[in-house]
Amino acid sequence: MPGRAAGTRTIALVGPGGAGKTSLAEALLFASGAAARQGSVADKSSVGDASPEARARGGSTELNLMNFDYMGDRYALIDAPGSVGFAADGALGMAAADLALVVVDPDPDRALLAEPTLRRLEELGIPHMIFVNKIDQARGSIQALLESLQPMSKSPLVARWIPIREGEAVTGFVDIALERAYYYRKGQESEQREIPADLADREAIERNQMLEKLADHDDALLEQLLMDEVPDRETVFTDLAKETGAGQIVPVLFGSATGTQGIRRLMKALRHEAPAPDVAAARLGASGACAFVFKVSHGGAMGRVSFARIFGGSLKEGQELKSSAGEAVRIGTLFGVQGEKTAKLAEASAGDVVAIAKLEGVGAGEWLASGKAPPTPEIAQPVRNYALAIATRDRKDDVRLSTALHKLTEEDRALIWEQDETMHETRLRGVNDEHLKVTLERLKRRYGVPVDSRQPSVGYKESIRKTVTQRGRHKKQSGGHGQFGDCVIEVKPLARGGGFKFEDKITGGVIPKQWIPAVEAGVRDAMVKGPLGFPVVDVAVLLIDGSYHTVDSSEIAFRTAGRIGMAEALAAAAPHLLEPVQKVTITVPSNAASKATSAVASRRGQMLGMAPREGWSRWDRIEALVPEAEMQGFDAELRSLSQGLATYEAEFDHLAELNGTLADKVVQKELEPA
């Protein structure tokens, strides 16, 4: 068996929401002696998920960091949120881990929930194992679960254990690598016994299948099997560790985090099969002493804190390194992290996960290195489909809101905020409604900035159907110099997407050239808000005639005349409403595809096509055109009909004419007094 590992090994707990990742972290802390009692998410006593938002929600809203020692080795845990709205918070931490432990539910019908996680791990080349949690609640077959999971993984799944049952209950397991049976004892080490007679044949079959999968990457083992020789235990365990680290196999284990079944045996498997930190360093392209910053937080009493993993050497306070941008950076105070608690460190060693105080100018995804910084892991950002328009309740809080949003967006890479100048709105954009709800709660709690929120305004526009010639005349006399401007314009519609064109057709100097730009400015003023209440698009304006006064004419007079003429022309040119239409691309499990197309149809959507999702069995890709006004709540509807798996991307496609009752309601709402 292995000796002490060289450096702290980091395990990322990943998988779908609700599978019990945080509960598993609590079980590992308790079983290793790092916690005096096992915390519970349900009764709000867990080391992880300690923020008020996570406590209120009963699930992770940000990653949790913990550590423990076991049999002379040190481990760091990165507990990544599983819910779609918060999963991005753990993505960079997962990339820096030595091994990912994919925590799944024992129900075969829920196996599909693990597919996005398994695919992402394969794309990033991160070694991983599967832990089937809640085995004390399992009613289905573990074999059926493995058969459901295998199509999601390019590498073969290797069952390390087979369950021992008494009736419906799982009371222990047979370790087919050790060829031993273990029976659960709550809160204690499992009891080793002889393999039950009724499982002996199955154990032999399962062990042979495991050895055949290992032999695919070990010619010596393959030769032994062909010669009907029995490989020694050291060969089997060496291959398990080597092939797990290389991503050539995916071991599968099971147990119960809340019932503690199988937890200590899981820890022994992690000790044996989790790769050393230098393997992750090589995967990330890191050499020499360096640190990878995977998270920035502003939530604690220490202010801005950077969470990082150390590779290739030690790190001390005051040490000077270079950032990914090549800037000199001095390391602040180092802290070990156990949930919300921190402990000051004199030095951090290779593999450690630490918090660094006052590390200014370095964001998540950047490196600190003595030489050339390694490349940032390429991790796709989630699509931010959900947006809210927010406004402070007191204008005096506007500056505080801006400062708070800068901190929140630095901390949460899935969150962005923007000023929409056209709609005069501050927009907060995130993954889904749940994500933004928690963000607003955090904004109020941390920074004392309550805001009002609503759905963003839809970007309606208006255009015209008819060509109209109209005079715009502005004349005002009030003593002294008066104001006089007179212009005649021809306004006509352009093809959709034609934008705006202004052409000067003046002859004979009836309007001096220095005032023609003022007429155009006035025309543009009138287009900001047309007769239906929306910006005007796709029109051409020809300036064809006019007159001026040698004393009273001025730039402001002709600008006013242009605005008057354009406003009257638009009202007479059969204005009509245009609504933005988005091209929507939906990825959805095939068993929910028909429901997704029905959801599109119910939102006045137009189907463009549907095809299998490339590289993903049992998934489809749907393309459609859907009006922007109909997209509210679409993400939530897709999640509800697909066990939370369906996602979509949307981008502006074109403006389409909107008529009838729907148009009347939009115009009436826009024009009615506030």
C-alpha positions, 0 to 999 in steps of 0.5 A: 500500500502507498506511503505518505503522498508528496503534498496535500491532495485536493479532492473536488466534490462535484455533481448535480444539486441535491446529491449530498456533496456537502453532507459527504464533506461533513462525513469525511471531516467527522470520520477523519477526526477533523470535526468533533461531530458530524455537521448536518445541512438540514439542521444548519450545523454543517461546516460548509454552506455556512453563509446565511444564503446557503443556510436559508436555501438549504443548499450550496450557493458558493464553493466550500473549502475544508481540509483533513488529515487521514493516515498521515496524508493531508487532503483539501476539499473543494465542495462545488455547488451543484445547482445550475445557478451556482455551479460556475463558482466551483469551476476553477477550483475543480480545474485545480483539483487532483481528483474529482469525486462525482456524487450521484443519487442511487436512483437510475432515473436520476442518472442523467443529472450527472452527465453535464458534470462527467462531460466537463471533467472529460473535457478538462482531463480531470481524473474522477471517481463516482460515489453513489450516495444515499445507498441506505435509501436505494431501492433500485439496482446499482448495476442498472445505475451503472448501465445508465451512467456508462453512455455518459462516460468515454472511459469505462466505469469500473465497479469497485464494490458490489452491494450486500443486501438483506431484503431491500436494505444494503448492509455492506459491500464486497470489495472486488479488488481486495476480495473481502466483504465489509459490513456497515457499523454506524459511526464505526469502521466496517466489519470485515467478514467472509464473502457471502456464499450467494455472492461468490459467483457474482464477485468472481464475474465482477472481478474478472470484468474489472481486471479485463478493463484494467488489462486494456492499458496493461499488457503484462496484466493482459498476458496474465489473464490470457494464461489464466494466472491470478494477478497479485494484489499489488499489480491490481492496486497499482493499475487502479491508481495509475489508470484512474490518474490517467483518466483511463477508468472511472472507479465507482463506489457507494455509501451514505454520507448521512448514515456514514456507511462506506465513508472510511473505505472511501477515504482509503480508496482516495488515499490509494487512488487520488493522484499526487499534486504534481500530476495536476500541475503537469495537466495545468502546465505549471512548473516551479513554485506557483499558485493558482487563484481560483476564487476571490471573496469579499464576504468576510471580515478580512475584506478582499481574500483570494483562494489559491492552490499552491504547486511546486514549492512553498509560499510565505507571507511577503514573498514576491511573485509575478501575476499572469499580467507580469506585474510584481505581486507581494503575498499577503497573510496566509490562512488555512480554511475550514468552512467559515473559519480561518487559521493563520499560516506561517507557510503553505506547502505544495498542494495546499489550498489557502486564503491570501489576504490583500492580494490586490490586482489578481483575479480568479483564474490568474496565476502567481509565479516566480517565472512565466505564468502558466496558461489560464484553464479554458473553462466556458462561462455559463450563459447568463439567460436571466436579467433584472433591472435594478434601482436603488430606493434612495438615489444617494445609494447609487455610488454604493450600489456601483461599488457593491456590484463591482465586488459581487461580480469579481467574486461571482464570475457568472454575474455581470452588470451593465448600464443599458443606455437605450432603456435607461436601466441598470441590469444585473444578469446571471444564470437564472432566477435563483442565482439573482435572488441570492445575489440581491439578498447578498447585496442587501446583507453585506453592503446594506443596499436594498434595491427594487427589481423588475423584469428588464424592458423589452426593446420595442421599436417602431417604424412606418409604412407610408411615405409622407412629405411634411413641413416643419416650421418654428416661429417665435417672437418675444422681443428682440431677436426671434426664432425662425426655422422652416424645413420640408422633409420627405420621410419614407420607410426603409427595408427592415434593418435599413437603419436611418438615412438623411439626405440633403436635397436643398437647392438654391440656398433656401436653407443655408448649409450651416443649419442643415446639420441642425435639421438632421439633429432635430429629426433624430430628436423626434426619432428617440420616441415616436408616436407609439412611444418607442425609438424609430428605426428603418426610415429615410429622410430627405430634406427637400425645401425650406426657408430662413430669416436673415436675423431670426434663424439659428441652429436651435430654430432649425433643430426645433423645426426638424423635430416638429416636422419629423414628429408630424410626419411619423404620426401621418406615415402609418406607424407600426410596432416592431418587437425584437425576436431572438434566435434560441438554441436549446440543448435538452435530454431527448426524453424532454424534447417534445415538451421543450418544443411545446414550450416554444410554441406556447410562446409564439415561437417558430421552430427552425429545426431539431437534431441530435446534440453532437457527441452527446447520446440521448440529447437533442439540439433545438433551434427556434425564433422566439419574441423577446417579450415571451422569454420571461420565465422560459429558463424556469420552464425548461428546467421544470420539464427536464429535471433541471438539465435543459439550457438555452442560448439566445441572441438577437435575430431581427425585428418583426412587426407586431399587430393586433391586440398584443401591439395595442396593449404594448402601446397603451402601457407605454403611453399611459401616464406613469 
